[in-house]
Amino acid sequence: MLQALILADIAVRPGRTEFGETTGSLTLLSDLRDAAKARGRANGAKTVRTASLLASPGADSPQETTLRYYMYEANLPEPQVNVWLLDEHGRRIVQPDLSVEKYRLAIQYEGQSVHSDPEQVLRDVRRQERTEALGWVELRITKEHMRHSGAGAIAKITRALRKQGWRS
């Protein structure tokens, strides 16, 4: 199921010019859902339908998708994907990988290859400061948290959600 969801997210994700990509997605989410529904009872169709229902056009990486899936499996609140956090004037301030607006929780997946660069570390610290200045909590998840089906990530997110008022 997870691999189907990762592929669905890749298919519906529009390119991001800030990453040097061309715009446009491989398919629209509505088209993916229609195609999955049209498959009826064919082998694998149920998995494709479920993946199409969980897919998000905003996911930037398989790691973000995987973390979102682990949250889904743990019955945590559904996060938004790469949605801008705005200041009191409506200006875009920071775009977390995942966010749970009701609990003001921003979740960043910190990939080692990108986020270990010294300049990126400084940008990440500034991003966290901006996030917290907006009254949000920022969680940083690494590959270590993702071991054992994301047990560490889910525990960390659950603690933060509870601290922010969520009750399971």
N, C-alpha and C positions, 0 to 999 in steps of 0.2 A: 504494500500500500504506500509506504513512504517513497519508494522510487517512482511510483506513478504520480504522486503529488509533486515531487521535485520536477519531473518532466512537464507536468501541467503548468506549474509556475513559470518554468522557462518558456513554454510555448505562448503564454498570455502576457508575458512581461514586455512592455515597450522598451526600446533602447533608451539610454540616458545619455544625452549629449555631454554632460559633465564627466562621463566615463569614456568619452571618445567614441560613443556608439551612435549608429544611425537610429532614428526614431522608427516606431512601428513595431508591432509584435508579429509572431508567426501566425497567430490566430486570435480572434476575439474570444473572450471568456464565454459569451453567449453562444458562439458557434461551437466551442468545445463542448459545452453542456448539451447543446442540441445533438451533436454527433454522438456523444456518449449515450444519450437517451435513445437515439435511433438504433443503437446496437442491440437493444432488447436483451435477450438472455444468452448471447454469444459468450464463449469463454473469455473471461477477464472483464466483461462488460460492467459488472457490479463494481469492480475495483476502479475502473475508469470513471464511472459515474460518481463514485464517492470522491475520488481525487478532483474531479471537475467541480464538485460542490465546495470543496475545501480550498481550491486554488485561489491565489491572489495575484493580480497583475503587478503588484508593487514589490514583490520579493526580489532582492538583488543577488542572492546567493543560495546555493543548496543548504548551507549551514543555517541561514535565517529560516528557510522552509522547514528544516528538520526541527529547529527549536520551536517553531510555531506548532508543528505536528505533535511534539512531546507535550506542549501546553494543552492541546486539544485532547490528547489521550489522558491527561491528568485531570481533566474537567476544570481547568483554570479558565478565567474569563478570556474570551476571544480577543487577541490583540489586533490592533490596526497595523498595517504594514507601510513603513516609510511615509508616514503622514507628518506634515510640518507642525511643529509647536509654534504658536504665535504669541507675540507680546500683547500688551494691553492696547496697542494701536493697530493690531492686526498684521504686523510685520512678521515675516517668516524668520525664525531665530535658529531652530535646530530641527533636524529630521532624523529621529531615532529609527533604528531598524524595525523595532516593534514597540507599540505603546498601548497602554490600557488607560484611556482618558479618565474614566470614572475614578480611578485610584491614583491618577497622576504618576504613573509608573512608565518610565522610558527604559527600554532594554536594548543594549547594543551587543552584537556579537563581535568580539575582538579577534579577528583572524590573525594568527601569528605572523604571517609573511608581510601583511600590510601594517599592522598596528605595533610592530616592534621597531620600526624605523624611528630614530630619535625625533625627527620633525613631526611625524605622525603622532607620536606620544604627546608632544606639546599641543597639537591640534585637539587630541582626544581630551586632554585636561581642560583646555579652554571650552570645548563642547560641553563637558560635564558641568563646568562652572555656569555656563549659560543656561543649561537645563535646570540646574538647581536654583538659579536666580528667578526662574519662572515659577518656582514652587513645586517642581517635579522632583522625583527621586530617579536617579539613573543607576541601573544595574549593568555591570559589564560581565559578559559571559565569555568564557574561553573554551578551547577544546577540552581542557581538563574537566570542566563542568559537564561536558557532553558525553563523557564516558558512561558506560552502563545505562544506555538508553536515556541519557540526559538526567540521571538521578540527581546529580549535584546542581544542575541548572534549575530543575523543577523545585528542589528544596529551597534554593536561594530566592527564586521568584515567589514561591508560596510564602516564605517569611516576610518578604517585602510587601506583598499584597495584604497580608494580615496586619502588618504594621500600619498600612494605609487604610485599614478599615474593612477589608474584604473578609467575609465569613463564608466558608465552604458549606 
